Amino acid sequence: MSVPNCRKTYCNQRLKILSSKFQLHLLVNEKKEFVDLQVASHSDFYNVGKVDTHIHAAACMHQNSLLKFIRKTYQRDSERVVREVGGKKSTLREVFQCLKLNPNNMDIDALNMHADRETFQRFDRFNEKYNPVGANELRALYLKTNNYIKGEYFAELIKEFSDSLDDATNQFAELRLSIYGSNPNEWKALADWFIDQKVYSPKIRWMIQVPRIYNVFHKLNKVKSFEEVLDNLFRPIFEATLYPQKNKSLHLFLKYVTAFDSVDDESKTDEGFFPELPLPAFWTSKKNPPYSYYQYYMYSNITVLNQLRRERGMNTFLYRPHCGEAGSHTHLVDGFLTADNISHGLRLKKDPALQYLYYLAQIPIAMSPLSNNSLFLEYELSPFYQLFQTGLMLSLSTDDPLLFHFTKEALIEEYAVAAQFWKLTTCDMCEIASNSVRQSGLSHPEKQGYLGDDYLKDGPDGNDMHRTNVSQIRVAFRFETWSHELEILEHVAKR
């Protein structure tokens, strides 16, 4: 047996042992855990802190909420100028007339934004679902920050979503906004939108997602090299860090940003084979750089930026890319080397060695089984519960409620379906919720409020059962199993 195969077999055996240990733990201790939780008064799944760790701002709302909002704006602003193309201005009424639509006669089916069978393994069709009634004009008007009305409608929708979080007990969301790197003015425009539209909410944390679409901008002659993309992405933030008084709006906005994300269709194969990768200044090809190239330069720039901001007493950023949803397993290698957290991680199911490494390093993973069910992997084939049994640090997230969910409380819907399908106990669900708080961008004091003052400590010492509703028996099992696994590896390494 070759050395790589030997390692793969060893990792596979260890994972099976870890899963079996959890099953044995439940047989022996499940009732004890339930009794343990009875002590934690006024603390149940609905009262513990929960964070939607992976949700895109442009699809954070419920379909019915968007439809009602479109009708409301049509009744309120029908004669308002909302669009300008080629010097010609159009009122809201004229936009809908041009599309031959009457919002008062539209319903959810006409909106046609729910991902269904036709989107499975078709990311192109999935992207089209972002267009209300298939009209890109409405997407630009209602779901974008940069338009004629300066993103006012999008801001109103975000505020409505924020209000819904206020009604949900102890629930937070980390919304992703896009910066493309096509020009250096994107950051200021986004910061001005954030401040002018007053979209701040104590229930929302903000992340910046960077689509991997250099090839699109190169084709449109917006950039000539990959270095220009990186320069447009990072120079404005470095300048705001060095000279905050000259970049006040961006400096203020960055205080509310917790992390960066890297997004696009992972199932796309890299364009060509690159035995040697040129520096960004010399990447002038029309081909899109490979996934690993994006990850390295995102990671390296964020690392340097964080060091600078740390020295100046400013907040820093995590790197939490989409990783392992589809495509090559090497993406998960890149994530392991560069990411603080990842989103999806489905491909870990196929690679025992990487799955074992992610377990040992306890790299947080935000999984979205309902989203995956519509795009890349049927629900019954999801590795979520197997990874949970093994002991990886998983959270549940919604991804795009507008496209995947049917209720206004999308995160609770995600938990409810998972609980029914995998027969999760209260302790299971609260453990997952606790993981979501730990891996989120909430501040240290906020995490103390939901996890306990000593949440940074390992094992039961770091778990306040009265706040997390996670049994000390469960936490002790997880910690002892993980510690034992590290001891085994240390022993093997000394052979």
Secondary structure, DSSP 4 states (H G I P E B T S, - for coil): --HHHHHHHHHHHHHHHHHHHHHHHHHHHHHHHHHHHHTSTT--TTTS-EEEEEEEGGG-S-HHHHHHHHHHHHHHHTTSEEEEETTEEEEHHHHHHHTT--GGG--HHHH-----GGGTT-HHHHHHTTSGGG-HHHHHHHS-SSSTTTTHHHHHHHHHHHHHHHHSTTEEEEEEEE--SSSTTHHHHHHHHHHHTT---TTEEEEEEEE--HHHHHHTTS-SSHHHHHHHHHHHHHHHHH-TTTSHHHHHHHTTEEEEEEES-TTSPPSS--SSPPPGGG---SSPPPHHHHHHHHHHHHHHHHHHHHHTT----EE--EESSSS-THHHHHHHHH-SSEEE-GGGGG-HHHHHHHHHHT--EEE-HHHHHHHTS-GGG--HHHHHHHT--EEE--B-HHHH-SSS-HHHHHHHHHHHHHT--HHHHHHHHHHHHHTS---HHHHHHHH-TTTTSSGGGG--HHHH---HHHHHHHHHHHHHHHHHHHHHHT-
